Every structure is written in structure tokens, then in C-alpha cells.
Amino acid sequence: MKKKFSYMVLNPAVMLILGLLSGFAAKEVDIHFYMQHFGISLSSIFSEAGIWIVIGVAISLYSRNQRYAMLNIFFYCAGMLFAYYLTAELTGSIYGWSYIRFWSVVACLSPVMAYLVTLTKNRGIFALVIKAGIFAAYFGLHMLLGTFPKSYDFVFLLVLLYLLFVKKWNDH
């Protein structure tokens, strides 16, 4: 039953819809939830790459096969990008074309990244190198975007550790 549910949810059409909803929600959070509580704001969490890396890794690993992982993540990212910047335009929010170009490239490369993530289900040194690369990309994107890891990033890193090193994927 669990497998059937994940197959129903993790398909390209549903991922496009979830991407559209996520993009809209992320922009609305950027607009309305920028106040900090305990030094953390929802706007900061959803504006940085960490949560999206964790979501992308989870979508890739829980997809039924490599092809679906690649399709699912592309449609999720494309839908999210479209809805985020459409919402920004409709609400008169500030955004820049350089961000749109950057995230468009990321969305176009997301199937390749999803493929690589699915290879981490295998055993061996190559899978371990990819896992280390995911963590390096996590920190690298922070540096590239001019931010440093925050306290909540350690929660995301723990989830990544679980998904990549603890969870046994041969049951899927």
C-alpha cells in the first residue's frame, strides 16, 4: 500500500502541481513571514537552498525509478520556478532576472542531479563520492548565494544524513 501511494503521488503531473503550489507558497512566505522569532524567519528558511535540496533528494530517492526521479524533479522545479516568479510579478514583489536565470539553469540541470542522487542507493565508492558531493553542494550553494549555514540547516543536514546513509533503499 505504501509503495502504491508513493507511486500515485510521485509522478510528473502531481509533481508539477506540487511545484506550482510550493512556488506560490514560498513567495507568499517571503512576503508575509519575514519577521524573526528566536533568530529564525520562515522567509529565510524557504528563500535558501537547503530545504529545496532536501526536498529534491527526497523526491529523487522515493521515486519509483531513475526515469521517474528525473521527470519528477524537473516538473517540480519548473512548476515551483514558474509559480514563484509569477506570484512575484502579480504581487509587485522585488525579483531579479539574474535569479531567474540562475534558478532556470538549476531547474534544467535538476534531472541530471536527480539521476546522480538515485545512484546513491547503490553500494560502493562511487555512491559514497556522490553522497559527499551532495553535502558539498549544500554548503557550496550557500556560499555561492552569499549566505552561511544557519541553525536550521543542521536539521536539514540530519535529514540528508538519514536519507543518504541510514535509510535502506533496497525495500523500494
C-alpha positions as protocol buffer text, in pm:
chain_id: "A"
residue {
  index: 1
  type: MET
  ca { x: 0 y: 0 z: 0 }
}
residue {
  index: 2
  type: LYS
  ca { x: 283 y: 240 z: 91 }
}
residue {
  index: 3
  type: LYS
  ca { x: 453 y: 174 z: -243 }
}
residue {
  index: 4
  type: LYS
  ca { x: 129 y: 231 z: -436 }
}
residue {
  index: 5
  type: PHE
  ca { x: 71 y: 563 z: -255 }
}
residue {
  index: 6
  type: SER
  ca { x: 420 y: 690 z: -333 }
}
residue {
  index: 7
  type: TYR
  ca { x: 374 y: 589 z: -698 }
}
residue {
  index: 8
  type: MET
  ca { x: 45 y: 783 z: -713 }
}
residue {
  index: 9
  type: VAL
  ca { x: 200 y: 1095 z: -558 }
}
residue {
  index: 10
  type: LEU
  ca { x: 543 y: 1075 z: -717 }
}
residue {
  index: 11
  type: ASN
  ca { x: 453 y: 1115 z: -1081 }
}
residue {
  index: 12
  type: PRO
  ca { x: 529 y: 1410 z: -1309 }
}
residue {
  index: 13
  type: ALA
  ca { x: 175 y: 1555 z: -1316 }
}
residue {
  index: 14
  type: VAL
  ca { x: 142 y: 1559 z: -938 }
}
residue {
  index: 15
  type: MET
  ca { x: 497 y: 1692 z: -905 }
}
residue {
  index: 16
  type: LEU
  ca { x: 412 y: 1981 z: -1138 }
}
residue {
  index: 17
  type: ILE
  ca { x: 109 y: 2067 z: -925 }
}
residue {
  index: 18
  type: LEU
  ca { x: 312 y: 2038 z: -604 }
}
residue {
  index: 19
  type: GLY
  ca { x: 585 y: 2251 z: -760 }
}
residue {
  index: 20
  type: LEU
  ca { x: 333 y: 2520 z: -854 }
}
residue {
  index: 21
  type: LEU
  ca { x: 189 y: 2515 z: -501 }
}
residue {
  index: 22
  type: SER
  ca { x: 537 y: 2521 z: -347 }
}
residue {
  index: 23
  type: GLY
  ca { x: 645 y: 2815 z: -562 }
}
residue {
  index: 24
  type: PHE
  ca { x: 336 y: 3012 z: -473 }
}
residue {
  index: 25
  type: ALA
  ca { x: 369 y: 2925 z: -103 }
}
residue {
  index: 26
  type: ALA
  ca { x: 741 y: 3008 z: -97 }
}
residue {
  index: 27
  type: LYS
  ca { x: 679 y: 3353 z: -244 }
}
residue {
  index: 28
  type: GLU
  ca { x: 390 y: 3420 z: -8 }
}
residue {
  index: 29
  type: VAL
  ca { x: 611 y: 3317 z: 285 }
}
residue {
  index: 30
  type: ASP
  ca { x: 879 y: 3557 z: 152 }
}
residue {
  index: 31
  type: ILE
  ca { x: 624 y: 3837 z: 150 }
}
residue {
  index: 32
  type: HIS
  ca { x: 438 y: 3777 z: 476 }
}
residue {
  index: 33
  type: PHE
  ca { x: 665 y: 3583 z: 714 }
}
residue {
  index: 34
  type: TYR
  ca { x: 990 y: 3775 z: 721 }
}
residue {
  index: 35
  type: MET
  ca { x: 969 y: 3857 z: 1092 }
}
residue {
  index: 36
  type: GLN
  ca { x: 1215 y: 3665 z: 1304 }
}
residue {
  index: 37
  type: HIS
  ca { x: 1133 y: 3456 z: 1606 }
}
residue {
  index: 38
  type: PHE
  ca { x: 1429 y: 3320 z: 1801 }
}
residue {
  index: 39
  type: GLY
  ca { x: 1655 y: 3449 z: 1523 }
}
residue {
  index: 40
  type: ILE
  ca { x: 1478 y: 3244 z: 1256 }
}
residue {
  index: 41
  type: SER
  ca { x: 1224 y: 3352 z: 997 }
}
residue {
  index: 42
  type: LEU
  ca { x: 1018 y: 3131 z: 768 }
}
residue {
  index: 43
  type: SER
  ca { x: 1116 y: 3362 z: 486 }
}
residue {
  index: 44
  type: SER
  ca { x: 1483 y: 3285 z: 539 }
}
residue {
  index: 45
  type: ILE
  ca { x: 1423 y: 2911 z: 555 }
}
residue {
  index: 46
  type: PHE
  ca { x: 1231 y: 2897 z: 228 }
}
residue {
  index: 47
  type: SER
  ca { x: 1450 y: 3150 z: 47 }
}
residue {
  index: 48
  type: GLU
  ca { x: 1767 y: 2950 z: 88 }
}
residue {
  index: 49
  type: ALA
  ca { x: 1870 y: 2638 z: -97 }
}
residue {
  index: 50
  type: GLY
  ca { x: 1887 y: 2397 z: 197 }
}
residue {
  index: 51
  type: ILE
  ca { x: 1525 y: 2298 z: 221 }
}
residue {
  index: 52
  type: TRP
  ca { x: 1498 y: 2263 z: -156 }
}
residue {
  index: 53
  type: ILE
  ca { x: 1800 y: 2033 z: -169 }
}
residue {
  index: 54
  type: VAL
  ca { x: 1642 y: 1811 z: 97 }
}
residue {
  index: 55
  type: ILE
  ca { x: 1310 y: 1807 z: -90 }
}
residue {
  index: 56
  type: GLY
  ca { x: 1486 y: 1731 z: -420 }
}
residue {
  index: 57
  type: VAL
  ca { x: 1687 y: 1446 z: -267 }
}
residue {
  index: 58
  type: ALA
  ca { x: 1372 y: 1300 z: -108 }
}
residue {
  index: 59
  type: ILE
  ca { x: 1175 y: 1322 z: -434 }
}
residue {
  index: 60
  type: SER
  ca { x: 1460 y: 1158 z: -623 }
}
residue {
  index: 61
  type: LEU
  ca { x: 1512 y: 876 z: -374 }
}
residue {
  index: 62
  type: TYR
  ca { x: 1144 y: 796 z: -324 }
}
residue {
  index: 63
  type: SER
  ca { x: 1060 y: 797 z: -697 }
}
residue {
  index: 64
  type: ARG
  ca { x: 994 y: 454 z: -842 }
}
residue {
  index: 65
  type: ASN
  ca { x: 1296 y: 453 z: -1075 }
}
residue {
  index: 66
  type: GLN
  ca { x: 1562 y: 678 z: -1224 }
}
residue {
  index: 67
  type: ARG
  ca { x: 1346 y: 796 z: -1512 }
}
residue {
  index: 68
  type: TYR
  ca { x: 1064 y: 899 z: -1280 }
}
residue {
  index: 69
  type: ALA
  ca { x: 1312 y: 1065 z: -1045 }
}
residue {
  index: 70
  type: MET
  ca { x: 1441 y: 1277 z: -1332 }
}
residue {
  index: 71
  type: LEU
  ca { x: 1092 y: 1366 z: -1457 }
}
residue {
  index: 72
  type: ASN
  ca { x: 950 y: 1427 z: -1110 }
}
residue {
  index: 73
  type: ILE
  ca { x: 1224 y: 1664 z: -1003 }
}
residue {
  index: 74
  type: PHE
  ca { x: 1223 y: 1856 z: -1331 }
}
residue {
  index: 75
  type: PHE
  ca { x: 847 y: 1915 z: -1321 }
}
residue {
  index: 76
  type: TYR
  ca { x: 861 y: 2003 z: -953 }
}
residue {
  index: 77
  type: CYS
  ca { x: 1141 y: 2258 z: -1006 }
}
residue {
  index: 78
  type: ALA
  ca { x: 988 y: 2403 z: -1324 }
}
residue {
  index: 79
  type: GLY
  ca { x: 648 y: 2441 z: -1158 }
}
residue {
  index: 80
  type: MET
  ca { x: 800 y: 2597 z: -849 }
}
residue {
  index: 81
  type: LEU
  ca { x: 1008 y: 2842 z: -1051 }
}
residue {
  index: 82
  type: PHE
  ca { x: 713 y: 2944 z: -1268 }
}
residue {
  index: 83
  type: ALA
  ca { x: 475 y: 2994 z: -976 }
}
residue {
  index: 84
  type: TYR
  ca { x: 731 y: 3175 z: -759 }
}
residue {
  index: 85
  type: TYR
  ca { x: 814 y: 3439 z: -1019 }
}
residue {
  index: 86
  type: LEU
  ca { x: 458 y: 3468 z: -1146 }
}
residue {
  index: 87
  type: THR
  ca { x: 349 y: 3534 z: -788 }
}
residue {
  index: 88
  type: ALA
  ca { x: 631 y: 3786 z: -752 }
}
residue {
  index: 89
  type: GLU
  ca { x: 513 y: 3966 z: -1066 }
}
residue {
  index: 90
  type: LEU
  ca { x: 147 y: 3963 z: -965 }
}
residue {
  index: 91
  type: THR
  ca { x: 220 y: 4090 z: -614 }
}
residue {
  index: 92
  type: GLY
  ca { x: 467 y: 4355 z: -726 }
}
residue {
  index: 93
  type: SER
  ca { x: 748 y: 4192 z: -531 }
}
residue {
  index: 94
  type: ILE
  ca { x: 1111 y: 4257 z: -599 }
}
residue {
  index: 95
  type: TYR
  ca { x: 1298 y: 3997 z: -802 }
}
residue {
  index: 96
  type: GLY
  ca { x: 1588 y: 3999 z: -1039 }
}
residue {
  index: 97
  type: TRP
  ca { x: 1645 y: 3847 z: -1378 }
}
residue {
  index: 98
  type: SER
  ca { x: 1981 y: 3711 z: -1265 }
}
residue {
  index: 99
  type: TYR
  ca { x: 1798 y: 3498 z: -1006 }
}
residue {
  index: 100
  type: ILE
  ca { x: 1550 y: 3380 z: -1266 }
}
residue {
  index: 101
  type: ARG
  ca { x: 1834 y: 3278 z: -1499 }
}
residue {
  index: 102
  type: PHE
  ca { x: 2026 y: 3104 z: -1221 }
}
residue {
  index: 103
  type: TRP
  ca { x: 1728 y: 2906 z: -1095 }
}
residue {
  index: 104
  type: SER
  ca { x: 1623 y: 2823 z: -1453 }
}
residue {
  index: 105
  type: VAL
  ca { x: 1963 y: 2666 z: -1509 }
}
residue {
  index: 106
  type: VAL
  ca { x: 1925 y: 2475 z: -1182 }
}
residue {
  index: 107
  type: ALA
  ca { x: 1580 y: 2352 z: -1293 }
}
residue {
  index: 108
  type: CYS
  ca { x: 1719 y: 2240 z: -1628 }
}
residue {
  index: 109
  type: LEU
  ca { x: 2004 y: 2056 z: -1458 }
}
residue {
  index: 110
  type: SER
  ca { x: 1778 y: 1902 z: -1194 }
}
residue {
  index: 111
  type: PRO
  ca { x: 1719 y: 1578 z: -1390 }
}
residue {
  index: 112
  type: VAL
  ca { x: 2095 y: 1516 z: -1400 }
}
residue {
  index: 113
  type: MET
  ca { x: 2115 y: 1582 z: -1027 }
}
residue {
  index: 114
  type: ALA
  ca { x: 1818 y: 1351 z: -965 }
}
residue {
  index: 115
  type: TYR
  ca { x: 1989 y: 1077 z: -1164 }
}
residue {
  index: 116
  type: LEU
  ca { x: 2304 y: 1116 z: -957 }
}
residue {
  index: 117
  type: VAL
  ca { x: 2102 y: 1110 z: -634 }
}
residue {
  index: 118
  type: THR
  ca { x: 1939 y: 781 z: -736 }
}
residue {
  index: 119
  type: LEU
  ca { x: 2286 y: 632 z: -779 }
}
residue {
  index: 120
  type: THR
  ca { x: 2342 y: 680 z: -405 }
}
residue {
  index: 121
  type: LYS
  ca { x: 2107 y: 386 z: -346 }
}
residue {
  index: 122
  type: ASN
  ca { x: 2388 y: 163 z: -473 }
}
residue {
  index: 123
  type: ARG
  ca { x: 2683 y: 45 z: -270 }
}
residue {
  index: 124
  type: GLY
  ca { x: 3042 y: 131 z: -336 }
}
residue {
  index: 125
  type: ILE
  ca { x: 3283 y: 417 z: -357 }
}
residue {
  index: 126
  type: PHE
  ca { x: 3104 y: 595 z: -643 }
}
residue {
  index: 127
  type: ALA
  ca { x: 2783 y: 621 z: -439 }
}
residue {
  index: 128
  type: LEU
  ca { x: 2984 y: 748 z: -144 }
}
residue {
  index: 129
  type: VAL
  ca { x: 3150 y: 1014 z: -361 }
}
residue {
  index: 130
  type: ILE
  ca { x: 2808 y: 1130 z: -483 }
}
residue {
  index: 131
  type: LYS
  ca { x: 2680 y: 1145 z: -124 }
}
residue {
  index: 132
  type: ALA
  ca { x: 2979 y: 1358 z: -26 }
}
residue {
  index: 133
  type: GLY
  ca { x: 2911 y: 1574 z: -334 }
}
residue {
  index: 134
  type: ILE
  ca { x: 2555 y: 1637 z: -218 }
}
residue {
  index: 135
  type: PHE
  ca { x: 2682 y: 1768 z: 114 }
}
residue {
  index: 136
  type: ALA
  ca { x: 2948 y: 1976 z: -65 }
}
residue {
  index: 137
  type: ALA
  ca { x: 2679 y: 2118 z: -296 }
}
residue {
  index: 138
  type: TYR
  ca { x: 2466 y: 2203 z: 8 }
}
residue {
  index: 139
  type: PHE
  ca { x: 2742 y: 2419 z: 152 }
}
residue {
  index: 140
  type: GLY
  ca { x: 2861 y: 2536 z: -190 }
}
residue {
  index: 141
  type: LEU
  ca { x: 2521 y: 2677 z: -280 }
}
residue {
  index: 142
  type: HIS
  ca { x: 2516 y: 2866 z: 46 }
}
residue {
  index: 143
  type: MET
  ca { x: 2850 y: 3024 z: -35 }
}
residue {
  index: 144
  type: LEU
  ca { x: 2754 y: 3091 z: -397 }
}
residue {
  index: 145
  type: LEU
  ca { x: 2435 y: 3265 z: -287 }
}
residue {
  index: 146
  type: GLY
  ca { x: 2623 y: 3464 z: -24 }
}
residue {
  index: 147
  type: THR
  ca { x: 2481 y: 3305 z: 289 }
}
residue {
  index: 148
  type: PHE
  ca { x: 2627 y: 3094 z: 563 }
}
residue {
  index: 149
  type: PRO
  ca { x: 2462 y: 2789 z: 718 }
}
residue {
  index: 150
  type: LYS
  ca { x: 2210 y: 2876 z: 988 }
}
residue {
  index: 151
  type: SER
  ca { x: 2092 y: 2674 z: 1287 }
}
residue {
  index: 152
  type: TYR
  ca { x: 1806 y: 2518 z: 1091 }
}
residue {
  index: 153
  type: ASP
  ca { x: 2050 y: 2396 z: 825 }
}
residue {
  index: 154
  type: PHE
  ca { x: 2174 y: 2139 z: 1074 }
}
residue {
  index: 155
  type: VAL
  ca { x: 1824 y: 1991 z: 1089 }
}
residue {
  index: 156
  type: PHE
  ca { x: 1823 y: 1968 z: 708 }
}
residue {
  index: 157
  type: LEU
  ca { x: 2168 y: 1810 z: 715 }
}
residue {
  index: 158
  type: LEU
  ca { x: 2046 y: 1549 z: 963 }
}
residue {
  index: 159
  type: VAL
  ca { x: 1758 y: 1466 z: 729 }
}
residue {
  index: 160
  type: LEU
  ca { x: 2006 y: 1435 z: 442 }
}
residue {
  index: 161
  type: LEU
  ca { x: 2224 y: 1206 z: 654 }
}
residue {
  index: 162
  type: TYR
  ca { x: 1923 y: 988 z: 724 }
}
residue {
  index: 163
  type: LEU
  ca { x: 1812 y: 975 z: 360 }
}
residue {
  index: 164
  type: LEU
  ca { x: 2158 y: 908 z: 222 }
}
residue {
  index: 165
  type: PHE
  ca { x: 2324 y: 693 z: 488 }
}
residue {
  index: 166
  type: VAL
  ca { x: 2067 y: 542 z: 725 }
}
residue {
  index: 167
  type: LYS
  ca { x: 1757 y: 466 z: 515 }
}
residue {
  index: 168
  type: LYS
  ca { x: 1788 y: 134 z: 335 }
}
residue {
  index: 169
  type: TRP
  ca { x: 1669 y: 175 z: -22 }
}
residue {
  index: 170
  type: ASN
  ca { x: 1657 y: -189 z: -131 }
}
residue {
  index: 171
  type: ASP
  ca { x: 1299 y: -205 z: 5 }
}
residue {
  index: 172
  type: HIS
  ca { x: 1185 y: 45 z: -261 }
}
